[in-house]
Structure formats: C-alpha cells, structure tokens
Amino acid sequence: MWKRDEGVKPQAVQPPPLPAAGSPITASGGRTSETESSRHMERDLVNIGKSIIVKGELSGSEDLTIEGQVEGKIELRDHVLTIGPNGKIKAQVFAKAVVVLGHVTGNVTATEKVDVRENGSVEGDLLSPRVAIAEGAHFRGSIDMQRKAEPARPAPSPAVEGKPGGPIPPPPAPPTPPVPGR
C-alpha cells in the first residue's frame, strides 16, 4: 500500500495570491480578509512569558495572560486578566474579569467576576459582584461583592408646592352618622 522505498520529494511552495489593496496586513506580511481581521480583533490575547519580569504599571485594551512576574499595578478595565499557573503577581489589579491559576499578592477589583481556580492563590482583598473560589485554592483576605450600581430612583419631594415641612396630610374624614334601625 505505501511505498517506503521511494524518497519523498518536497513540493514547491507557492506564495498565496495577494488580496485586494486596502485589506489589513498580517504579521507575516500577507493580507487578510475583513472577516479574518474582525475575528482576529475579537480574539486578541497577549501573553507575558515565564521568564518576563515587569515592574511598574501595566495597562492595555486586550485580554492578557501572565505566566511571568509583575510588580506594581495592572489595569485592564474592559478586558480579562488571566494569571497562569506560573504567574506571580504583587500588584493592585483592576480588570473586567480575573482568573487566577497562579499567585496574586494584592487587592483585586473586577467589574464582572474573580475566579480563583484550583491551586490558585490570592492574598489580598477581592472586590467584584461575582467571586468563585475553587476547592484546593488558597485565599486570605476579604471579599466585597457589591452589585453593579442600580439606577437611582427619584426620592419623594419633602415639600409640596414650595411649602417647607413636607407633604400636607389629608384632612380627617368627617364622622359618619349612625344609621337608624341597625
């Protein structure tokens, strides 16, 4: 069935045809279609590798996975921050959602959810409307699960028609006369 005696001949690789001008260019130099580009924009994910050490402020507008070390402040207000199993964070963290698989020392604030997975560790306070801590995770700190701000309801007016002192109570009802024969 297979002829193993014959050497495998490499086939010539032809470059892909160039798309129309004006479409986005990829990192490899080729151009992408609009659907590929929009799909790529939705799935932007940046990694900080195991050997990387960052000291200072880290902010961005993409989802981020940290496998290395970060000391300082991390701000990804509209995006997801994942601390990988090798990640070691000593920072104040602000993100839409935070997933902890590694170690975090510092307060974590998330507008949607904080998820401390098995073997994850957090030493600091968590502030988020939803918090999940898996069995086997380590946590030392406090949790504040304030709900998102609800729209304010208008308070009743303390004065009626400009008169101080609050609303005027209705006049007392006149006494009802007794009904004869009952």
TIRO-2110 file (N, C-alpha, C; in Angstrom, 1 decimal):
// TIRO-2110
0.8, -1.2, 0.0, N, 1, A
0.0, 0.0, 0.0, CA, 1, A
0.9, 1.3, 0.0, C, 1, A
1.8, 1.4, 1.0, N, 2, A
2.7, 2.5, 1.0, CA, 2, A
4.0, 2.1, 0.4, C, 2, A
4.6, 3.0, -0.4, N, 3, A
5.9, 2.7, -1.0, CA, 3, A
6.9, 3.5, -0.1, C, 3, A
7.6, 2.8, 0.8, N, 4, A
8.5, 3.4, 1.7, CA, 4, A
9.9, 3.6, 1.0, C, 4, A
10.1, 2.8, 0.0, N, 5, A
11.4, 2.9, -0.7, CA, 5, A
11.7, 4.2, -1.4, C, 5, A
10.6, 4.8, -1.9, N, 6, A
10.8, 6.0, -2.7, CA, 6, A
11.0, 7.2, -1.7, C, 6, A
11.9, 8.0, -2.0, N, 7, A
12.2, 9.2, -1.2, CA, 7, A
11.0, 10.2, -1.5, C, 7, A
10.7, 10.9, -0.4, N, 8, A
9.6, 11.9, -0.5, CA, 8, A
10.2, 13.2, -1.2, C, 8, A
9.6, 13.6, -2.3, N, 9, A
10.1, 14.8, -2.9, CA, 9, A
9.4, 16.0, -2.4, C, 9, A
10.1, 17.0, -2.0, N, 10, A
9.4, 18.2, -1.5, CA, 10, A
8.8, 18.9, -2.6, C, 10, A
7.6, 19.4, -2.4, N, 11, A
6.8, 20.1, -3.4, CA, 11, A
7.1, 21.6, -3.3, C, 11, A
7.1, 22.2, -4.4, N, 12, A
7.4, 23.7, -4.4, CA, 12, A
6.3, 24.4, -3.7, C, 12, A
6.6, 25.3, -2.8, N, 13, A
5.6, 26.1, -2.1, CA, 13, A
5.4, 27.4, -2.9, C, 13, A
4.1, 27.6, -3.2, N, 14, A
3.8, 28.8, -3.9, CA, 14, A
3.2, 29.8, -2.9, C, 14, A
3.6, 31.1, -3.0, N, 15, A
3.0, 32.1, -2.1, CA, 15, A
1.5, 32.3, -2.4, C, 15, A
0.7, 32.6, -1.4, N, 16, A
-0.7, 32.8, -1.6, CA, 16, A
-0.9, 34.0, -2.5, C, 16, A
-2.0, 34.1, -3.2, N, 17, A
-2.2, 35.3, -4.0, CA, 17, A
-2.5, 36.5, -3.1, C, 17, A
-2.0, 37.6, -3.6, N, 18, A
-2.2, 38.9, -2.8, CA, 18, A
-3.7, 39.3, -3.0, C, 18, A
-4.3, 39.6, -1.9, N, 19, A
-5.7, 40.1, -1.9, CA, 19, A
-5.7, 41.6, -2.4, C, 19, A
-6.9, 42.1, -2.5, N, 20, A
-7.1, 43.5, -2.9, CA, 20, A
-6.4, 44.5, -2.0, C, 20, A
-5.9, 45.6, -2.6, N, 21, A
-5.3, 46.6, -1.8, CA, 21, A
-6.3, 47.2, -0.8, C, 21, A
-5.8, 47.6, 0.4, N, 22, A
-6.7, 48.2, 1.4, CA, 22, A
-7.1, 47.2, 2.5, C, 22, A
-6.9, 45.9, 2.3, N, 23, A
-7.2, 45.0, 3.4, CA, 23, A
-6.0, 44.9, 4.3, C, 23, A
-6.3, 44.6, 5.7, N, 24, A
-5.2, 44.6, 6.7, CA, 24, A
-4.1, 43.7, 6.4, C, 24, A
-2.9, 44.0, 6.8, N, 25, A
-1.7, 43.2, 6.6, CA, 25, A
-1.5, 42.4, 7.8, C, 25, A
-1.2, 41.1, 7.7, N, 26, A
-0.9, 40.2, 8.9, CA, 26, A
0.6, 40.4, 9.2, C, 26, A
0.9, 39.8, 10.4, N, 27, A
2.3, 39.8, 10.8, CA, 27, A
3.3, 39.2, 9.8, C, 27, A
2.8, 38.2, 9.1, N, 28, A
3.7, 37.5, 8.1, CA, 28, A
3.8, 38.3, 6.8, C, 28, A
3.1, 39.4, 6.7, N, 29, A
3.2, 40.3, 5.5, CA, 29, A
2.1, 40.1, 4.6, C, 29, A
1.3, 39.0, 4.7, N, 30, A
0.2, 38.8, 3.8, CA, 30, A
-1.0, 39.7, 4.2, C, 30, A
-2.0, 39.7, 3.4, N, 31, A
-3.1, 40.5, 3.7, CA, 31, A
-4.3, 39.5, 4.1, C, 31, A
-5.2, 40.0, 5.0, N, 32, A
-6.3, 39.2, 5.4, CA, 32, A
-7.6, 39.8, 5.0, C, 32, A
-8.6, 39.0, 4.9, N, 33, A
-9.9, 39.5, 4.6, CA, 33, A
-10.5, 40.2, 5.8, C, 33, A
-11.6, 40.9, 5.6, N, 34, A
-12.2, 41.6, 6.7, CA, 34, A
-12.7, 40.7, 7.7, C, 34, A
-13.3, 39.5, 7.3, N, 35, A
-13.8, 38.6, 8.3, CA, 35, A
-12.7, 38.1, 9.2, C, 35, A
-11.5, 37.7, 8.6, N, 36, A
-10.4, 37.3, 9.3, CA, 36, A
-9.9, 38.3, 10.3, C, 36, A
-9.8, 39.6, 9.8, N, 37, A
-9.4, 40.7, 10.6, CA, 37, A
-10.3, 40.9, 11.8, C, 37, A
-11.6, 40.9, 11.6, N, 38, A
-12.5, 41.1, 12.7, CA, 38, A
-12.5, 40.0, 13.7, C, 38, A
-12.3, 38.8, 13.2, N, 39, A
-12.2, 37.6, 14.1, CA, 39, A
-10.9, 37.7, 14.9, C, 39, A
-9.8, 38.2, 14.3, N, 40, A
-8.6, 38.4, 15.0, CA, 40, A
-8.7, 39.4, 16.0, C, 40, A
-9.4, 40.5, 15.8, N, 41, A
-9.5, 41.6, 16.7, CA, 41, A
-10.3, 41.2, 17.9, C, 41, A
-11.3, 40.3, 17.7, N, 42, A
-12.1, 39.8, 18.9, CA, 42, A
-11.3, 38.9, 19.8, C, 42, A
-10.3, 38.2, 19.2, N, 43, A
-9.6, 37.2, 20.0, CA, 43, A
-8.2, 37.6, 20.4, C, 43, A
-7.9, 39.0, 20.3, N, 44, A
-6.6, 39.4, 20.7, CA, 44, A
-6.3, 38.9, 22.1, C, 44, A
-5.2, 38.3, 22.3, N, 45, A
-4.7, 37.8, 23.5, CA, 45, A
-3.2, 38.0, 23.6, C, 45, A
-2.8, 38.6, 24.7, N, 46, A
-1.3, 38.8, 24.8, CA, 46, A
-0.8, 38.0, 26.0, C, 46, A
0.4, 37.4, 25.8, N, 47, A
1.0, 36.6, 26.9, CA, 47, A
2.3, 37.3, 27.4, C, 47, A
2.4, 37.2, 28.7, N, 48, A
3.7, 37.6, 29.3, CA, 48, A
4.3, 36.3, 29.8, C, 48, A
5.4, 35.9, 29.1, N, 49, A
6.0, 34.5, 29.3, CA, 49, A
6.6, 34.4, 30.7, C, 49, A
7.0, 33.1, 31.0, N, 50, A
7.5, 32.7, 32.3, CA, 50, A
8.8, 33.5, 32.7, C, 50, A
9.6, 33.8, 31.7, N, 51, A
10.9, 34.4, 32.1, CA, 51, A
10.8, 36.0, 32.1, C, 51, A
9.6, 36.5, 31.9, N, 52, A
9.5, 38.0, 31.8, CA, 52, A
9.2, 38.5, 33.2, C, 52, A
9.8, 39.6, 33.6, N, 53, A
9.6, 40.3, 34.9, CA, 53, A
9.2, 41.8, 34.5, C, 53, A
8.1, 42.2, 35.0, N, 54, A
7.6, 43.6, 34.8, CA, 54, A
7.5, 44.3, 36.1, C, 54, A
8.1, 45.5, 36.3, N, 55, A
8.0, 46.3, 37.5, CA, 55, A
7.5, 47.6, 37.0, C, 55, A
6.3, 48.0, 37.6, N, 56, A
5.7, 49.3, 37.3, CA, 56, A
4.2, 49.1, 37.0, C, 56, A
3.7, 50.0, 36.1, N, 57, A
2.3, 50.0, 35.7, CA, 57, A
2.1, 49.3, 34.4, C, 57, A
1.1, 48.4, 34.4, N, 58, A
0.8, 47.6, 33.2, CA, 58, A
-0.6, 47.9, 32.8, C, 58, A
-0.9, 48.4, 31.6, N, 59, A
-2.3, 48.7, 31.3, CA, 59, A
-2.5, 48.4, 29.8, C, 59, A
-3.7, 48.1, 29.4, N, 60, A
-3.9, 47.8, 28.0, CA, 60, A
-5.4, 47.6, 27.7, C, 60, A
-5.6, 47.4, 26.4, N, 61, A
-7.0, 47.2, 25.9, CA, 61, A
-7.2, 45.9, 25.2, C, 61, A
-6.6, 44.8, 25.8, N, 62, A
-6.7, 43.5, 25.2, CA, 62, A
-6.7, 42.5, 26.4, C, 62, A
-7.2, 41.3, 26.2, N, 63, A
-7.1, 40.3, 27.2, CA, 63, A
-5.6, 39.9, 27.4, C, 63, A
-5.2, 39.6, 28.6, N, 64, A
-3.8, 39.3, 28.9, CA, 64, A
-3.7, 38.1, 29.8, C, 64, A
-2.7, 37.3, 29.4, N, 65, A
-2.3, 36.1, 30.3, CA, 65, A
-0.9, 36.3, 30.8, C, 65, A
-0.7, 36.2, 32.1, N, 66, A
0.6, 36.4, 32.7, CA, 66, A
1.1, 35.1, 33.2, C, 66, A
2.3, 34.7, 32.7, N, 67, A
3.0, 33.5, 33.2, CA, 67, A
4.2, 33.9, 33.9, C, 67, A
4.6, 35.1, 33.8, N, 68, A
5.9, 35.6, 34.5, CA, 68, A
5.5, 36.3, 35.8, C, 68, A
6.4, 37.4, 36.1, N, 69, A
6.2, 38.1, 37.3, CA, 69, A
5.9, 39.6, 37.0, C, 69, A
4.9, 40.1, 37.8, N, 70, A
4.6, 41.5, 37.6, CA, 70, A
4.5, 42.1, 39.0, C, 70, A
5.1, 43.3, 39.2, N, 71, A
5.1, 44.0, 40.5, CA, 71, A
4.6, 45.4, 40.1, C, 71, A
3.6, 45.9, 40.8, N, 72, A
3.2, 47.3, 40.6, CA, 72, A
1.7, 47.4, 40.5, C, 72, A
1.2, 47.8, 39.3, N, 73, A
-0.3, 48.0, 39.1, CA, 73, A
-0.6, 47.4, 37.7, C, 73, A
-1.8, 46.7, 37.7, N, 74, A
-2.3, 46.2, 36.4, CA, 74, A
-3.7, 46.7, 36.2, C, 74, A
-3.9, 47.4, 35.0, N, 75, A
-5.2, 47.9, 34.7, CA, 75, A
-5.6, 47.4, 33.3, C, 75, A
-6.7, 46.6, 33.3, N, 76, A
-7.3, 46.1, 32.1, CA, 76, A
-8.8, 46.2, 32.3, C, 76, A
-9.3, 47.4, 32.4, N, 77, A
-10.7, 47.7, 32.9, CA, 77, A
-11.7, 47.0, 32.1, C, 77, A
-11.5, 46.9, 30.8, N, 78, A
-12.6, 46.3, 29.9, CA, 78, A
-12.2, 44.9, 29.4, C, 78, A
-11.2, 44.3, 30.0, N, 79, A
-10.7, 43.0, 29.5, CA, 79, A
-10.4, 42.0, 30.6, C, 79, A
-10.1, 40.8, 30.1, N, 80, A
-9.9, 39.6, 31.0, CA, 80, A
-8.4, 39.5, 31.3, C, 80, A
-8.1, 39.3, 32.6, N, 81, A
-6.7, 39.1, 33.0, CA, 81, A
-6.7, 37.7, 33.5, C, 81, A
-5.7, 36.9, 33.0, N, 82, A
-5.5, 35.5, 33.5, CA, 82, A
-4.1, 35.4, 34.0, C, 82, A
-4.0, 35.0, 35.3, N, 83, A
-2.7, 34.7, 35.9, CA, 83, A
-2.5, 33.2, 35.7, C, 83, A
-1.6, 32.8, 34.9, N, 84, A
-1.3, 31.4, 34.6, CA, 84, A
-0.7, 30.7, 35.8, C, 84, A
-0.6, 29.4, 35.7, N, 85, A
-0.1, 28.6, 36.8, CA, 85, A
1.3, 29.0, 37.3, C, 85, A
2.1, 29.6, 36.4, N, 86, A
3.5, 30.0, 36.8, CA, 86, A
3.5, 31.5, 37.1, C, 86, A
2.4, 32.2, 37.0, N, 87, A
2.4, 33.7, 37.2, CA, 87, A
2.5, 34.0, 38.7, C, 87, A
3.3, 35.0, 39.0, N, 88, A
3.5, 35.6, 40.3, CA, 88, A
3.2, 37.1, 40.3, C, 88, A
2.2, 37.5, 40.9, N, 89, A
1.8, 38.9, 40.8, CA, 89, A
1.9, 39.6, 42.2, C, 89, A
2.5, 40.7, 42.3, N, 90, A
2.5, 41.5, 43.5, CA, 90, A
2.0, 42.9, 43.0, C, 90, A
0.7, 43.1, 43.0, N, 91, A
0.2, 44.3, 42.3, CA, 91, A
-1.3, 44.5, 42.7, C, 91, A
-1.7, 45.8, 42.6, N, 92, A
-3.1, 46.1, 42.6, CA, 92, A
-3.6, 45.8, 41.2, C, 92, A
-4.8, 45.1, 41.1, N, 93, A
-5.3, 44.6, 39.9, CA, 93, A
-6.7, 45.1, 39.6, C, 93, A
-6.9, 45.7, 38.4, N, 94, A
-8.2, 46.2, 38.0, CA, 94, A
-8.5, 45.7, 36.6, C, 94, A
-9.6, 44.9, 36.5, N, 95, A
-9.9, 44.3, 35.2, CA, 95, A
-11.4, 44.0, 35.2, C, 95, A
-11.9, 43.6, 34.0, N, 96, A
-13.3, 43.2, 33.8, CA, 96, A
-13.5, 41.9, 34.5, C, 96, A
-12.6, 40.9, 34.3, N, 97, A
-12.7, 39.6, 34.9, CA, 97, A
-11.3, 39.2, 35.2, C, 97, A
-11.1, 38.5, 36.3, N, 98, A
-9.7, 38.0, 36.6, CA, 98, A
-9.8, 36.5, 36.9, C, 98, A
-9.0, 35.7, 36.3, N, 99, A
-8.9, 34.3, 36.5, CA, 99, A
-7.5, 34.0, 37.1, C, 99, A
-7.5, 33.4, 38.3, N, 100, A
-6.2, 33.2, 39.0, CA, 100, A
-5.9, 31.7, 39.0, C, 100, A
-4.8, 31.3, 38.4, N, 101, A
-4.3, 29.9, 38.4, CA, 101, A
-2.9, 29.9, 39.1, C, 101, A
-2.3, 31.1, 39.2, N, 102, A
-1.0, 31.2, 39.9, CA, 102, A
-1.2, 31.9, 41.2, C, 102, A
-0.2, 32.9, 41.5, N, 103, A
-0.2, 33.5, 42.8, CA, 103, A
-0.4, 35.0, 42.7, C, 103, A
-1.3, 35.6, 43.5, N, 104, A
-1.5, 37.0, 43.5, CA, 104, A
-1.4, 37.5, 44.9, C, 104, A
-0.6, 38.5, 45.1, N, 105, A
-0.5, 39.2, 46.4, CA, 105, A
-0.9, 40.7, 46.1, C, 105, A
-2.0, 41.1, 46.6, N, 106, A
-2.5, 42.5, 46.4, CA, 106, A
-4.0, 42.4, 46.2, C, 106, A
-4.6, 43.6, 46.2, N, 107, A
-6.1, 43.7, 46.1, CA, 107, A
-6.5, 43.5, 44.6, C, 107, A
-7.6, 42.8, 44.4, N, 108, A
-8.1, 42.5, 43.0, CA, 108, A
-9.5, 43.1, 42.9, C, 108, A
-9.7, 44.0, 41.9, N, 109, A
-11.0, 44.6, 41.7, CA, 109, A
-11.4, 44.2, 40.3, C, 109, A
-12.6, 43.6, 40.1, N, 110, A
-13.1, 43.2, 38.8, CA, 110, A
-14.6, 43.7, 38.7, C, 110, A
-14.9, 44.2, 37.5, N, 111, A
-16.3, 44.7, 37.3, CA, 111, A
-17.3, 43.6, 37.1, C, 111, A
-16.8, 42.4, 36.7, N, 112, A
-17.7, 41.2, 36.4, CA, 112, A
-17.5, 40.1, 37.3, C, 112, A
-16.2, 39.5, 37.4, N, 113, A
-16.0, 38.3, 38.1, CA, 113, A
-14.6, 38.1, 38.5, C, 113, A
-14.3, 37.5, 39.7, N, 114, A
-13.0, 37.0, 40.1, CA, 114, A
-13.1, 35.5, 40.2, C, 114, A
-12.3, 34.7, 39.6, N, 115, A
-12.3, 33.3, 39.6, CA, 115, A
-11.0, 32.8, 40.1, C, 115, A
-10.9, 32.2, 41.3, N, 116, A
-9.6, 31.7, 41.8, CA, 116, A
-9.8, 30.1, 41.6, C, 116, A
-9.0, 29.6, 40.7, N, 117, A
-9.1, 28.2, 40.4, CA, 117, A
-8.3, 27.3, 41.3, C, 117, A
-8.4, 26.0, 41.2, N, 118, A
-7.7, 25.0, 42.0, CA, 118, A
-6.2, 25.3, 41.8, C, 118, A
-5.5, 25.3, 43.0, N, 119, A
-4.1, 25.6, 43.1, CA, 119, A
-3.8, 27.1, 42.9, C, 119, A
-4.8, 27.9, 42.6, N, 120, A
-4.5, 29.4, 42.6, CA, 120, A
-4.4, 29.9, 44.0, C, 120, A
-3.8, 31.1, 44.1, N, 121, A
-3.6, 31.7, 45.4, CA, 121, A
-3.8, 33.2, 45.4, C, 121, A
-4.6, 33.7, 46.3, N, 122, A
-4.7, 35.2, 46.4, CA, 122, A
-4.6, 35.6, 47.9, C, 122, A
-3.7, 36.5, 48.1, N, 123, A
-3.5, 37.2, 49.4, CA, 123, A
-3.8, 38.6, 49.2, C, 123, A
-5.0, 39.0, 49.5, N, 124, A
-5.5, 40.4, 49.3, CA, 124, A
-7.0, 40.4, 49.3, C, 124, A
-7.6, 41.6, 49.2, N, 125, A
-9.0, 41.7, 49.2, CA, 125, A
-9.5, 41.6, 47.7, C, 125, A
-10.7, 41.0, 47.6, N, 126, A
-11.4, 40.9, 46.4, CA, 126, A
-12.6, 41.8, 46.3, C, 126, A
-12.8, 42.6, 45.3, N, 127, A
-14.0, 43.4, 45.1, CA, 127, A
-14.6, 43.1, 43.7, C, 127, A
-15.7, 42.5, 43.7, N, 128, A
-16.4, 42.1, 42.5, CA, 128, A
-17.8, 41.6, 42.8, C, 128, A
-18.7, 41.8, 41.8, N, 129, A
-20.1, 41.4, 42.0, CA, 129, A
-20.2, 39.8, 42.1, C, 129, A
-19.2, 39.1, 41.4, N, 130, A
-19.2, 37.6, 41.4, CA, 130, A
-17.9, 37.1, 41.8, C, 130, A
-17.8, 36.2, 42.7, N, 131, A
-16.5, 35.6, 43.1, CA, 131, A
-16.6, 34.1, 43.2, C, 131, A
-15.7, 33.4, 42.6, N, 132, A
-15.7, 31.9, 42.7, CA, 132, A
-14.3, 31.5, 43.2, C, 132, A
-14.3, 30.7, 44.2, N, 133, A
-13.0, 30.1, 44.8, CA, 133, A
-13.2, 28.6, 44.7, C, 133, A
-12.3, 28.0, 43.9, N, 134, A
-12.4, 26.5, 43.8, CA, 134, A
-11.8, 25.8, 45.0, C, 134, A
-12.3, 24.6, 45.1, N, 135, A
-11.7, 23.7, 46.2, CA, 135, A
-10.2, 23.5, 45.9, C, 135, A
-9.4, 23.6, 46.8, N, 136, A
-7.9, 23.5, 46.6, CA, 136, A
-7.2, 24.8, 46.4, C, 136, A
-8.0, 25.9, 46.3, N, 137, A
-7.4, 27.2, 46.1, CA, 137, A
-7.0, 27.8, 47.5, C, 137, A
-6.1, 28.8, 47.5, N, 138, A
-5.8, 29.4, 48.7, CA, 138, A
-6.2, 30.9, 48.6, C, 138, A
-6.9, 31.3, 49.7, N, 139, A
-7.3, 32.7, 49.7, CA, 139, A
-7.2, 33.3, 51.2, C, 139, A
-6.6, 34.5, 51.3, N, 140, A
-6.5, 35.1, 52.6, CA, 140, A
-6.8, 36.6, 52.3, C, 140, A
-7.9, 37.1, 52.8, N, 141, A
-8.3, 38.5, 52.7, CA, 141, A
-9.8, 38.6, 52.9, C, 141, A
-10.3, 39.7, 52.3, N, 142, A
-11.8, 39.9, 52.5, CA, 142, A
-12.4, 39.9, 51.1, C, 142, A
-13.7, 39.7, 51.1, N, 143, A
-14.5, 39.7, 49.8, CA, 143, A
-15.6, 40.7, 49.9, C, 143, A
-15.7, 41.6, 49.0, N, 144, A
-16.8, 42.6, 48.9, CA, 144, A
-17.5, 42.4, 47.6, C, 144, A
-18.7, 41.8, 47.6, N, 145, A
-19.5, 41.5, 46.4, CA, 145, A
-20.6, 42.5, 46.2, C, 145, A
-20.2, 43.8, 46.1, N, 146, A
-21.2, 44.8, 45.8, CA, 146, A
-21.7, 44.6, 44.4, C, 146, A
-23.0, 44.8, 44.3, N, 147, A
-23.7, 44.7, 42.9, CA, 147, A
-23.3, 45.9, 42.1, C, 147, A
-23.5, 45.8, 40.8, N, 148, A
-23.3, 46.9, 40.0, CA, 148, A
-24.3, 48.0, 40.4, C, 148, A
-23.9, 49.3, 40.2, N, 149, A
-24.8, 50.4, 40.6, CA, 149, A
-26.1, 50.3, 39.9, C, 149, A
-27.2, 50.4, 40.6, N, 150, A
-28.6, 50.4, 40.1, CA, 150, A
-29.0, 51.8, 39.8, C, 150, A
-29.8, 52.0, 38.8, N, 151, A
-30.3, 53.4, 38.5, CA, 151, A
-31.0, 54.0, 39.8, C, 151, A
-30.6, 55.2, 40.1, N, 152, A
-31.2, 55.9, 41.2, CA, 152, A
-32.7, 56.2, 41.0, C, 152, A
-33.5, 55.9, 42.0, N, 153, A
-34.9, 56.2, 41.9, CA, 153, A
-35.1, 57.6, 42.5, C, 153, A
-36.0, 58.4, 41.9, N, 154, A
-36.2, 59.7, 42.4, CA, 154, A
-36.8, 59.7, 43.8, C, 154, A
-36.3, 60.4, 44.7, N, 155, A
-36.8, 60.5, 46.1, CA, 155, A
-38.1, 61.3, 46.2, C, 155, A
-39.0, 61.0, 47.0, N, 156, A
-40.2, 61.8, 47.1, CA, 156, A
-39.9, 63.2, 47.6, C, 156, A
-40.5, 64.2, 47.1, N, 157, A
-40.3, 65.6, 47.4, CA, 157, A
-40.7, 65.9, 48.9, C, 157, A
-39.8, 66.5, 49.7, N, 158, A
-40.1, 66.8, 51.1, CA, 158, A
-41.1, 68.0, 51.2, C, 158, A
-41.2, 68.7, 50.2, N, 159, A
-42.1, 69.9, 50.2, CA, 159, A
-43.1, 69.9, 49.1, C, 159, A
-44.3, 70.3, 49.4, N, 160, A
-45.4, 70.4, 48.4, CA, 160, A
-45.6, 71.9, 48.0, C, 160, A
-45.5, 72.2, 46.7, N, 161, A
-45.8, 73.5, 46.2, CA, 161, A
-45.0, 74.6, 47.0, C, 161, A
-43.7, 74.3, 47.2, N, 162, A
-42.9, 75.3, 47.8, CA, 162, A
-43.1, 75.5, 49.3, C, 162, A
-44.0, 74.8, 50.0, N, 163, A
-44.2, 74.9, 51.4, CA, 163, A
-43.2, 74.0, 52.2, C, 163, A
-42.4, 74.6, 53.1, N, 164, A
-41.5, 73.7, 53.8, CA, 164, A
-42.2, 72.8, 54.8, C, 164, A
-41.6, 71.8, 55.2, N, 165, A
-42.1, 70.9, 56.2, CA, 165, A
-42.7, 69.6, 55.7, C, 165, A
-42.6, 69.3, 54.4, N, 166, A
-43.0, 68.1, 53.9, CA, 166, A
-44.5, 68.1, 53.4, C, 166, A
-45.0, 67.0, 52.9, N, 167, A
-46.3, 67.0, 52.4, CA, 167, A
-47.4, 67.3, 53.4, C, 167, A
-48.4, 67.8, 53.0, N, 168, A
-49.5, 68.2, 53.9, CA, 168, A
-50.4, 66.9, 54.0, C, 168, A
-50.8, 66.5, 55.2, N, 169, A
-51.6, 65.3, 55.3, CA, 169, A
-53.0, 65.6, 54.9, C, 169, A
-53.8, 64.6, 54.4, N, 170, A
-55.2, 64.9, 54.0, CA, 170, A
-56.0, 65.3, 55.2, C, 170, A
-57.1, 66.1, 55.1, N, 171, A
-57.9, 66.4, 56.2, CA, 171, A
-58.6, 65.2, 56.7, C, 171, A
-58.9, 65.2, 58.0, N, 172, A
-59.6, 64.0, 58.6, CA, 172, A
-61.0, 63.8, 58.0, C, 172, A
-61.4, 62.6, 57.9, N, 173, A
-62.8, 62.3, 57.3, CA, 173, A
-63.8, 62.7, 58.3, C, 173, A
-64.9, 63.3, 57.9, N, 174, A
-66.0, 63.6, 58.8, CA, 174, A
-66.6, 62.4, 59.4, C, 174, A
-67.0, 62.4, 60.7, N, 175, A
-67.6, 61.2, 61.3, CA, 175, A
-68.9, 60.8, 60.6, C, 175, A
-69.1, 59.5, 60.5, N, 176, A
-70.3, 59.0, 59.8, CA, 176, A
-71.4, 59.0, 60.8, C, 176, A
-72.6, 59.5, 60.3, N, 177, A
-73.7, 59.5, 61.3, CA, 177, A
-74.2, 58.0, 61.4, C, 177, A
-74.8, 57.7, 62.6, N, 178, A
-75.3, 56.4, 62.8, CA, 178, A
-76.5, 56.1, 61.9, C, 178, A
-76.6, 54.9, 61.4, N, 179, A
-77.7, 54.5, 60.6, CA, 179, A
-78.9, 54.0, 61.5, C, 179, A
-80.1, 54.7, 61.4, N, 180, A
-81.2, 54.3, 62.3, CA, 180, A
-81.7, 52.9, 61.9, C, 180, A
-82.0, 52.1, 62.9, N, 181, A
-82.6, 50.8, 62.7, CA, 181, A
-81.6, 49.7, 62.7, C, 181, A
-80.4, 50.0, 62.9, N, 182, A
-79.4, 48.9, 62.9, CA, 182, A
-78.8, 48.7, 64.2, C, 182, A
END
